[in-house]
Amino acid sequence: MRIDVVTIFPGALDALLGVGVIGRAREAGLIDLRLLDPRDATTDTHRSVDDAPFGGGAGMVMLCEPLFATVERAVSPRPVLLLGPGGERFDQAAARRMADLDGFTLICGRYEGVDDRVRTGLCDGELSVGDVVLAGGEAAAAVVVEAVGRLLPGVLGNEASTAEESFGEDADGLLEYPQFTRPAEFRGMAVPEVLRSGDHGRVARWRRAQSLARTLALRPDLLAGRGGLSAEERGLLAEFGLSGADG
């Protein structure tokens, strides 16, 4: 997959996305990540990418010319997406949809934002990683690239990892169950007996019950979105003495 990111801080993103699974995927040629600096498309001696806003106001606005030129010269893949608080909510479902694309382009705004003609005349849509305001789109771009990239075939060593984790295809919209490893006891905190029992069927039921309980406690909105708990799920919670069995 080819991913272009338009940013005035390519070095920062290169460092962040050059490690871990995304870094290895880039080295293996599974992800063709191109970091494009709009300053390289400027024509003035100061390599300006921003100017004062028409109508007055605080801060500076990113110029449309270098952003258009950057995307057009690179023949960046579509869709071209602007990162900003007004965009479509980026979640795991959106990541899965984007993982099916041949590629996409992200534009990172800075300062007070970008000239709106970039949004209306260059971009195919907008993405938001949350109801927060950032100093620029680079952090959001890193979130999108990592979330999408790790879903691509061959990027993770174990393909089942993405199916069973929080929001995974096999997780039914629930948070992932708690995980444990050695030692079996640490500072008085023991690994649940069921995980050491060797009873794979009971382990699977325990994990499902834990996912339900954790989601109910931390993200009840996810359960509300799927119609709440079924009678079978309440029974599963009751089997392991977890709260929510009677709710």
Secondary structure, 3 states (H helix, E strand, C coil): CEEEEECCCHHHHHHHCCCHHHHHHHHCCCCEEEEECHHHHCCCCCCCCEECCCCCCCCCEECHHHHHHHHHHHCCCCCEEEEEEEEEECCHHHHHHHHCCCEEEEEECECCCECHHHHHHCCCEEEECCCCCCCECHHHHHHHHHHHHCCCCCCCCCCHHHHHCCCCCCCCCCCCCCCCCCCCEECCEECCHHHHCCCHHHHHHHHHHHHHHHHHHHCHHHHHHCCCCCHHHHHHHHHCCCCCCCC
